[in-house]
Amino acid sequence: MVATGLLFASLFALALGKPMGRNLQVHEAREDVPDGFSLQGAASPDTTLKLRLALVQSDFAGLEERLYDVSTPSSANYGNHLSKAEVEQYIAPKPESVDAVNAWLTENGISAKTISPAGDWMAFEVPVSKANELFDADFSVYTHEQSGLEVIRTMSYSIPAELQGHLDLVHPTITFPNPYSHLPVVASPVKSVRHAPENFTARAVPSSCSSTITPACLQAIYGIPTTPATESSNKLAVSGFIEQYANQADLKTFLTKFRTDISSSTTFTLQTLDGGSNPQNPSEAGIEANLDIQYTVGLATGVPTVFISVGEDFQDGDLEGFLDIINFLLKEDTPPQVLTTSYGQNENTISRALANNLCNAYAQLGARGTSILFASGDGGVSGSQSSSCRNFVPTFPSGCPFMTSVGATQGVNPETAADFSSGGFSNYFGQPSYQQSAVSSYLSALGSTNKGKFNTSGRGFPDVATQGVNFEIVADGRQEAVAGTSCASPTFASVIALLNDRLAAAGKSPLGFLNPFLYSTGASALNDVTSGSNPGCSTNGFPAKAGWDPVTGLGTPNFAKLLTAVGL
């Protein structure tokens, strides 16, 4: 899987129903109801809305400059990551912004609580009737025809002119949920088979890797070491959403079968937020969560791995914990050095302002020294999942320039692009400087193919790739083969975690935000994938080509070369 009064208005004027004499300005609007949704009618005026306010951050441009300064290998400050206090200094709203928003809230009898470490997010509850008055909005009920999901949204909202430059956005307003937004990007192409534990025997040898992928295959294909990590301070975090639970017994069975060289009791720690949990009933084992844990614990040998279970008590509205988990980690003095997530959504389901705000949160964590990796999605050029479309559908957060998007490959000698590997160009985010040369070369080679179906000036994704087809996992005691970019993200994350272990042992900083490194000194340490494509939208999609491409990115990892590239 994806998901923000008036200084001179009187309460009397508010009671009249519609704004009177208030200098309101339209802040965000959308032209059309998203595909699949239909208007049912006005929302009940008594229905309570849980709204979030994002205040304008004081100096995000300054933080972005520092992020690139500490993340670019040629910089003198490379690796000098920022502290919690330093990041918050850039993000905390200016006092005048806090005062203006608080005055507006007080004027309207609203009590809000701060829900982010830097104070840039606030939350409060009001009935629909008051929300309509405050924001000159028309909150209505919309139904998603296929899933039956009902939501209350408005097609536009306004804020007082006096809050322009202080209030960034109100959420949820014009952002509609994608009913499939945070479905795990995973498929099961092979029928599962239950094996008695005593019948599990090690059969995963490299000769079988053309048809099934195991840790041994990935170790052989990419040169990933089997020797245990040594640095306890170096941590790898795996995010879990939508009640996907990682099962300890299944991990033990997986390690017994596929990692006979390490203790089958090797496990992970647990962190929870938003009421999250990790029950161990075998029937509650999640395929996605088990996949992510089995291919981090089982691949990043000896690296302390933490499973972060995000519950349903979201503080970030329809972002469904995506922002909450980042704020949770930003509160920590020493956040994990790597975070992998196998969930996502289509970019067009989220407003530009909200997408930008969440993307900026990734920049904050990256500046702290955390590598953030996401699966790119499984719909080829049609989005996070295969669907009908006319123009190509970029995914989120892969379009965000401050994280690393991971696509998928298949086959051995040579690897080829997996046809489901989502990739393309963002419609919200422009091309960051670190990839302009690589993207320009690809577009020149592409020529007029698919002209008009994508944004040639957008941020291109994915950035890298790994194998993503026929991964063997264990779930509820069953051996299953699964596929998806959700296989690839934990795999690449494990490679980065092992590199960070070597760096820590040498007294060096973790890699942090990866992309400036990957597109410069790291590019030659990746295996270029030049065949295959990611069809969708009634086209063949993008073809993989020499160099970067929007199917497999810069390519797949070569551990030995990456060690050299990071200076070891």
C-alpha positions, 0 to 999 in steps of 0.5 A: 500500500497509500491518504490540513475563523476569521479574525474579524467575523462575528459568531453572529455572522457564522450563525446565519449559515453562509459566510457574510462579509468574510474575505474568503479565497478559494484555496484548493479545488478539483474540477471532476469527481474521481473515476468510480465515485458518484455524488449521493447528496449533501452530507448530514449537517450533524455528521462530525468531520475529523479535519487536519490543518497543515501550517506553512513550514517556516523554511522548507527550501532551507531544509531541502538545500541541507538535505542535498548537501548531506546526501550528495557524495561530492559535497564536503558535508556528505553524511553529516546528517541533521539532528531532530532539533535542526530539522524541526527548526526548518519545519516549525511554522513561524510564530506569526503563522501559529498566532494567526491560525490559533486566533482564527480557531479561537474566534470560531470556538475550535480547540485543536491539538498538534499532531506532528513533532514540529507543530506543522500539523493540527487536528480538530473536529467539527460538524459538517454544518460548521465546516461548510460555513468555515470554509465556504464548502459543500461537504457531500456524500460520495460513493465508490460504485465498485467497492461501496465505500462512502466518503464525505468530501467537497469539490472546493474550499476557501480560507480567509485571505488573512491565513494565506501564507500561514495555512497550507491545506485542510484535509480531508477536503478535496482528496478522495480515498483510493479504495485500493490505495493501500492494498499490498502490491503483491500477487500470488501466481502459484497455488499455495501448498501446505507442507508439514514442517518436518518435510521442509528441506533446503532445496533453494539452490541457484540452479532453481532461480530461473523459476523460484526466488529464495534468499540464496538466489538473491545472494547469488544474483546480487552478491549479497553477503551471508556473513552477519552484520556486526553493528547493533546501532544500524536498524532496518524498519519494515512498515505494516498497514491495513492489519497486515501482521508479521508472524514469528512462527512463519519466520522461523519456518522460513529461516529453517528452510531457506537460511540454514546457516543462521539461527531459526530463532532470529526474529524482529522487534515490534513498534506500534502506533495508531493502535497497531498490534501484531497478533500471532494467531496463524490465521492472521498472518499477512502475506505482505507483512510476512514477505516483507519481514522474511526478506529483510530478516532473511536477507539482511543477515544480522541487521536488527529489524523492526516491524512497525505496525500502524493501526486504524486510529489514524491521526492523518485522516485518509493518508491512513497512517502514511504521514503518522509513521513518518511523524512517529519516526521523526519524534525519535532521537535515532530513527532507523537508518532504512525504512521499506514500505510495500504500499502505495496509491495512484498519484491522482487520488491525492491533492497536490498540496497534500502530496507535497506535504507528505513528500516534504515529510520524507525529506525531513526523515531523509535529512536525519539519515534514513533511506526511505524505499517504496515499491513502485506499484504493480500496474505497469504504466496504468498505476499502482494496480492494473486498470483501464486508462487513456493517459499513463497513471503515475503512482504515489509516493514514487513521484516524490523526489525525496524517496527511492522507488523500487521496480521489479525484474525477473529472470536470470542472466540476463534480468529483464523488466517485470511487465507489472513494474509501475514506472513513469513520470509524476504529474505533480513533481518536477524532475530533480537535478540528480536525475535530469541527465539520466532522464534526458538520455532516456527520453531522447532514446524513446523518441515519439513513443507514447507521446502525449501520454505522460509528463516529460518534465516530471520526476521519473521513477522507479530509481532502482529495481530487484527481482520481483517474481515467484518469491517463496514465502511462508504464510500460515504454515503454507509455502507460497510463491508471490510476485510484485514490486513489494518483493523488490523494496525489502530486497533493495532495503536489505542491501542498503542495510548491509552497506550501512552496517559496513559503513558503521563498522568503519566509523562512517555515516549511513547512506541516508537519502539515496538518490543523489548517490545512486544517480552519481557514484552509485550508478556504475555499481548497478546492473543495467536492465535493458529488456522488457517493458511495463504495458498498460493503458492499451499500450506497450508502456515504456521499454527498458533501455540502456541507462535509466528507464521508467521500468527498472530505474538505474538497474539492480544491485551489485553488492561488491561494486556498491561497497566500492562506490560507498568508499569501502 
